[in-house]
Amino acid sequence: MGLSKYFPKSEKKTKTTVLTAALLLSGIPAEVISRSMDTYSKMGDVFTDLCVYFFTFIFCHELLVFFGSEVP
């Protein structure tokens, strides 16, 4: 569809954290840990989007209340 020029595929860099090391040492397969970390990252993106949405909604609501209260 030609979306690759707008959304180029980026190479995944594996982030190694203490949590990842601890999970690997406890016997959990690396694939499961990788999927879990991807899910966690996507949940962070969704949370960020929700924060922006709620801020915009509350800000616009307060502007409408402020300017709408002057009309008799």
Secondary structure, 3 states (H helix, E strand, C coil): CCHHHCCCCCCCCCCCCHHHHHHHHCCCCHHHHHHHHHHHHHHHHHHHHHHHHHHHHHHHHHHHHHHHCCCC
